[in-house]
Amino acid sequence: MINTRARRSARERAVQFLFGQEFTQYAWEDAIEEFWTLCPSRPSVKSYAETLIRGVCAHRKELDRQIAEALDKWSPDRVGYLEWAVVRVALYEMIHVSDVPAAVAMNEAIEVTKRFGADDAPRFVNGVLDRLFHSVTENR
């Protein structure tokens, strides 16, 4: 079982990778090995990060649709790449990772945003995830 510190690191790596993908548009499978060369990580971190990356990429259309519906007074094109990456990872965990409670996925996303985002980004991410949390928990 992966510990909480390793999961946080894996989420951070997944967000970094997905953020970078927005600029390169390479298939994730073609870019992941170079990413790990540039950002070496422990095997447990790498494994969980790849689970998140694979899942987000496989479910991206579904995730993006749900996120777009949860945007309040925002059009999807106004949302930054970092915020998209963070919310995608959190929503993927909320829906598809059974051993991560939705509230934990939300909290972790906010912490990752605090580390990498602008000062106002955590509040934005929290608002979007709060709306998604209610729709996800109603459908569980």
C-alpha positions in Angstrom: 0.0 0.0 0.0 1.3 3.5 -0.9 1.6 6.0 2.0 0.0 9.4 2.0 3.3 11.3 1.4 4.0 9.1 -1.7 0.4 9.7 -3.0 0.9 13.5 -2.6 4.1 13.3 -4.6 2.4 11.1 -7.2 -0.4 13.6 -7.6 2.1 16.4 -8.0 4.0 14.4 -10.7 0.8 13.6 -12.5 -0.3 17.2 -12.5 3.2 18.3 -13.7 3.0 15.7 -16.5 -0.5 16.6 -17.6 0.2 20.3 -17.5 3.2 19.8 -19.8 1.1 17.7 -22.1 -1.1 20.8 -22.8 1.9 22.4 -24.5 3.4 19.5 -26.4 0.2 17.5 -27.4 2.3 14.3 -27.6 0.6 11.1 -26.8 1.2 10.5 -23.1 2.6 7.0 -23.8 5.3 8.6 -26.0 6.3 11.2 -23.5 6.2 9.5 -20.1 9.7 7.9 -20.1 11.3 11.2 -20.9 9.3 12.8 -18.1 10.6 10.2 -15.6 14.2 10.8 -16.9 13.8 14.5 -16.2 11.8 14.0 -12.9 13.0 10.8 -11.3 10.7 9.5 -8.6 10.5 6.5 -6.3 8.8 3.4 -7.8 5.7 3.8 -5.6 5.3 7.5 -6.7 5.9 6.6 -10.3 3.4 3.8 -10.3 0.6 5.8 -8.7 1.3 8.8 -10.9 1.1 6.7 -14.0 -2.2 5.2 -12.8 -3.5 8.8 -12.5 -2.1 9.9 -15.8 -3.4 6.8 -17.6 -6.8 7.2 -16.0 -7.1 10.9 -16.7 -6.1 10.4 -20.3 -8.5 7.5 -20.8 -11.4 9.4 -19.3 -10.5 12.9 -20.3 -13.7 13.7 -22.4 -15.9 12.5 -19.5 -13.9 14.4 -16.9 -13.8 17.6 -19.0 -17.6 17.4 -19.6 -18.3 17.2 -15.9 -15.8 19.9 -15.0 -17.3 22.2 -17.7 -20.7 21.7 -16.2 -19.4 22.6 -12.7 -17.8 25.8 -13.8 -19.8 28.6 -12.3 -19.7 31.9 -14.3 -16.6 30.7 -16.1 -16.2 29.4 -19.6 -13.8 26.4 -20.0 -11.3 28.4 -22.1 -10.8 30.8 -19.2 -9.5 28.0 -16.9 -5.7 27.7 -16.7 -3.9 24.6 -17.8 -2.7 24.0 -14.2 -6.2 24.2 -12.8 -7.5 21.8 -15.5 -4.8 19.3 -14.6 -5.4 19.5 -10.9 -9.2 19.2 -11.2 -8.9 16.3 -13.7 -6.7 14.3 -11.4 -9.0 15.0 -8.4 -12.2 14.2 -10.2 -10.6 11.0 -11.6 -9.7 9.9 -8.1 -13.2 10.9 -6.8 -14.9 8.7 -9.4 -12.5 5.9 -10.2 -10.2 5.3 -7.3 -12.1 3.4 -4.7 -9.6 3.7 -1.8 -9.4 7.5 -2.0 -12.4 9.2 -0.3 -13.7 12.1 -2.4 -13.0 14.6 0.4 -9.4 13.4 0.5 -9.0 13.9 -3.3 -10.5 17.4 -3.0 -8.1 18.3 -0.1 -5.1 16.9 -1.9 -6.0 18.9 -5.1 -6.2 22.1 -3.1 -2.8 21.4 -1.5 -1.2 20.7 -4.9 -2.7 23.9 -6.3 -1.2 25.8 -3.3 2.2 24.5 -4.3 2.0 25.2 -8.0 -0.8 27.7 -8.7 -1.3 31.4 -8.3 -2.6 32.8 -5.0 -6.2 32.7 -6.0 -6.1 29.3 -7.7 -6.8 27.2 -4.6 -10.1 29.0 -4.0 -11.1 28.5 -7.6 -10.2 24.8 -7.5 -12.0 24.4 -4.2 -15.2 25.9 -5.7 -15.2 23.7 -8.8 -14.4 20.6 -6.8 -17.0 21.3 -4.2 -19.7 21.4 -6.9 -18.2 18.2 -8.4 -18.1 16.6 -4.9 -21.8 17.0 -4.5 -22.6 15.5 -7.9 -20.2 12.6 -7.4 -21.3 11.7 -3.9 -25.0 11.8 -5.0 -24.3 9.3 -7.7 -22.2 6.8 -5.6 
